[in-house]
């Protein structure tokens, strides 16, 4: 496989780790406002800086997937749409107080976002269909995403979906990195060279 394929998985993993940090910082920010009515501007700046860094790493991962991996256009397109959607959500979050629709339907929006995130995960099965390890990675990650969605239904907090989605994708890319390291997943990439196998027999050595 392509030597830079590992970097695609690593950047996807690190991007979602940064999203976890963003969700954590945002939770503290909201808690400080709700509990003490204090707006911590440096914390807000740090949160969105971390999120922007996460988006940058995700974009780098997607660009390399497009360059390296053959075909899989549905998966690649879904990855790009997912990134664009997340950026739009971030922009709306910056201006949430201006949109009454978001304030009135925030729970439903988060449920739809969780379902959408889970649907994107299924497209990764195109990397190698019928690969058991990849199927397990998708199933485990889907369970985490759905757990985050149901926590919203039971009013555990809005940003729990961000935690759940990020954890799901961190787990997913971690498993992909493991499968890649163990050579248990084979993804055809541009520039791959066919392995040269030499067969030798020692049948006539003693003659």
C-alpha positions as CSV (number, residue, x, y, z in Angstrom):
1,X,0.0,0.0,0.0
2,X,1.0,3.6,-0.4
3,X,3.5,4.8,2.3
4,X,1.4,7.9,3.0
5,X,-1.8,6.0,3.7
6,X,-0.8,5.7,7.4
7,X,-0.6,9.5,7.5
8,X,-4.3,9.7,6.4
9,X,-5.4,7.5,9.3
10,X,-3.2,9.4,11.8
11,X,-4.5,12.8,10.8
12,X,-8.1,11.6,11.0
13,X,-7.3,10.3,14.5
14,X,-5.5,13.4,15.7
15,X,-8.2,15.7,14.2
16,X,-10.9,14.0,16.2
17,X,-8.7,14.1,19.4
18,X,-8.6,17.9,18.9
19,X,-12.4,17.9,18.5
20,X,-12.6,16.1,21.9
21,X,-10.5,18.8,23.4
22,X,-12.8,21.4,21.8
23,X,-15.9,19.8,23.2
24,X,-14.2,19.7,26.7
25,X,-13.2,23.4,26.6
26,X,-16.7,24.4,25.3
27,X,-18.3,22.5,28.1
28,X,-16.3,24.4,30.6
29,X,-17.1,27.6,28.9
30,X,-20.8,27.0,29.0
31,X,-20.6,25.8,32.6
32,X,-18.9,29.0,33.6
33,X,-21.7,31.1,32.0
34,X,-24.5,29.0,33.4
35,X,-23.1,28.7,36.8
36,X,-21.2,31.9,37.5
37,X,-22.4,34.2,34.6
38,X,-18.8,34.7,33.6
39,X,-17.6,34.8,30.0
40,X,-14.0,33.5,29.7
41,X,-12.8,34.9,26.4
42,X,-9.4,33.3,26.4
43,X,-11.1,29.9,26.9
44,X,-13.4,30.6,24.0
45,X,-10.5,31.6,21.7
46,X,-8.6,28.5,22.7
47,X,-11.6,26.3,22.0
48,X,-12.1,27.6,18.5
49,X,-8.4,27.6,17.8
50,X,-8.3,23.9,18.7
51,X,-11.3,23.2,16.5
52,X,-9.8,25.0,13.6
53,X,-6.6,22.9,14.0
54,X,-8.8,19.8,14.0
55,X,-10.5,20.9,10.7
56,X,-7.1,21.6,9.2
57,X,-5.9,18.1,10.0
58,X,-9.2,16.6,8.7
59,X,-8.8,18.5,5.5
60,X,-5.2,17.2,5.1
61,X,-6.4,13.7,5.6
62,X,-9.2,14.0,3.1
63,X,-6.9,15.6,0.4
64,X,-4.5,12.8,0.8
65,X,-7.3,10.2,0.6
66,X,-8.3,11.8,-2.7
67,X,-4.7,11.7,-4.0
68,X,-3.7,8.3,-2.8
69,X,-6.7,5.9,-2.7
70,X,-8.1,4.6,-6.0
71,X,-11.8,5.1,-6.8
72,X,-14.1,5.0,-3.7
73,X,-15.7,8.3,-4.9
74,X,-18.8,7.9,-2.8
75,X,-16.6,7.6,0.4
76,X,-14.4,10.5,-0.7
77,X,-17.3,12.7,-1.5
78,X,-19.0,11.8,1.8
79,X,-15.8,12.7,3.7
80,X,-15.7,16.1,1.9
81,X,-19.4,16.8,2.5
82,X,-18.9,15.9,6.2
83,X,-16.1,18.4,6.6
84,X,-18.1,21.1,4.9
85,X,-21.1,20.3,7.1
86,X,-19.0,20.5,10.3
87,X,-17.5,23.9,9.2
88,X,-21.1,25.2,8.6
89,X,-22.1,24.0,12.0
90,X,-19.1,25.8,13.6
91,X,-20.1,29.1,11.8
92,X,-23.7,28.7,12.9
93,X,-22.4,28.1,16.4
94,X,-20.5,31.3,16.3
95,X,-23.7,33.1,15.6
96,X,-26.2,30.9,17.4
97,X,-27.8,33.8,19.3
98,X,-28.9,35.3,16.0
99,X,-30.8,32.2,14.8
100,X,-34.0,31.4,16.8
101,X,-34.4,28.3,14.8
102,X,-31.2,26.8,16.2
103,X,-32.1,27.7,19.7
104,X,-35.6,26.2,19.4
105,X,-34.5,22.9,17.7
106,X,-31.0,22.3,19.0
107,X,-31.9,18.8,20.3
108,X,-33.3,17.7,17.0
109,X,-30.4,19.2,15.1
110,X,-28.0,17.2,17.3
111,X,-29.9,14.0,16.7
112,X,-29.9,14.6,12.9
113,X,-26.1,15.4,13.2
114,X,-25.5,12.1,15.0
115,X,-27.5,10.1,12.4
116,X,-25.6,11.8,9.6
117,X,-22.2,11.1,11.3
118,X,-23.1,7.5,11.6
119,X,-24.1,7.3,7.9
120,X,-20.7,8.7,6.9
121,X,-19.0,5.9,8.8
122,X,-20.7,3.3,6.7
123,X,-19.1,4.7,3.5
124,X,-15.7,3.7,4.9
125,X,-16.7,0.0,4.3
126,X,-15.7,0.8,0.6
127,X,-12.0,0.7,1.7
128,X,-12.1,-3.1,1.6
129,X,-15.6,-4.7,1.4
130,X,-16.0,-7.9,3.5
131,X,-13.0,-7.1,5.7
132,X,-14.1,-8.4,9.1
133,X,-11.8,-6.0,11.0
134,X,-13.1,-3.0,9.1
135,X,-16.7,-4.1,9.7
136,X,-16.0,-4.4,13.5
137,X,-14.5,-0.9,13.5
138,X,-17.6,0.5,11.8
139,X,-20.0,-1.3,14.1
140,X,-18.2,-0.3,17.3
141,X,-18.0,3.3,16.2
142,X,-21.7,3.3,15.2
143,X,-22.6,2.1,18.7
144,X,-20.7,5.0,20.2
145,X,-22.4,7.6,17.9
146,X,-25.8,6.2,18.7
147,X,-25.1,6.2,22.4
148,X,-24.3,9.9,22.1
149,X,-27.6,10.5,20.2
150,X,-29.7,8.7,22.8
151,X,-28.0,10.7,25.6
152,X,-29.4,13.9,24.0
153,X,-32.9,12.3,24.1
154,X,-32.5,11.8,27.8
155,X,-31.3,15.4,28.3
156,X,-27.7,14.6,29.2
157,X,-26.4,17.7,27.4
158,X,-26.1,19.1,23.9
159,X,-22.3,18.7,23.6
160,X,-22.4,15.0,24.5
161,X,-22.9,14.4,20.8
162,X,-19.6,16.1,20.0
163,X,-17.9,13.9,22.6
164,X,-19.6,10.8,21.2
165,X,-18.9,11.5,17.6
166,X,-15.2,12.4,18.2
167,X,-14.7,9.4,20.4
168,X,-16.3,7.2,17.7
169,X,-14.0,8.5,15.0
170,X,-10.9,8.3,17.3
171,X,-11.7,4.6,17.9
172,X,-12.4,4.1,14.2
173,X,-9.1,5.6,13.0
174,X,-7.2,3.8,15.8
175,X,-8.5,0.5,14.6
176,X,-7.7,1.4,11.0
177,X,-4.1,2.2,12.0
178,X,-3.9,-1.2,13.8
179,X,-5.2,-3.1,10.8
180,X,-2.9,-1.2,8.5
181,X,0.1,-1.9,10.8
182,X,-0.8,-5.6,10.9
183,X,-1.3,-5.7,7.1
184,X,-4.8,-7.0,7.8
185,X,-6.4,-4.5,5.4
186,X,-5.4,-4.0,1.8
187,X,-6.3,-0.8,0.1
188,X,-5.4,-0.3,-3.6
189,X,-3.7,3.0,-4.0
190,X,-2.2,4.9,-6.9
191,X,1.4,4.0,-7.6
192,X,1.2,0.5,-5.9
193,X,3.7,-2.0,-7.2
194,X,2.7,-5.6,-7.6
195,X,4.6,-7.9,-5.3
196,X,7.2,-10.0,-7.0
197,X,7.0,-13.6,-5.8
198,X,9.8,-16.0,-6.8
199,X,9.1,-19.7,-6.6
200,X,12.1,-22.1,-6.2
201,X,12.1,-25.8,-6.0
202,X,14.9,-27.9,-4.5
203,X,13.6,-31.1,-6.1
204,X,16.6,-31.4,-8.4
205,X,19.3,-30.3,-6.0
206,X,20.4,-33.8,-5.1
207,X,20.6,-35.0,-8.7
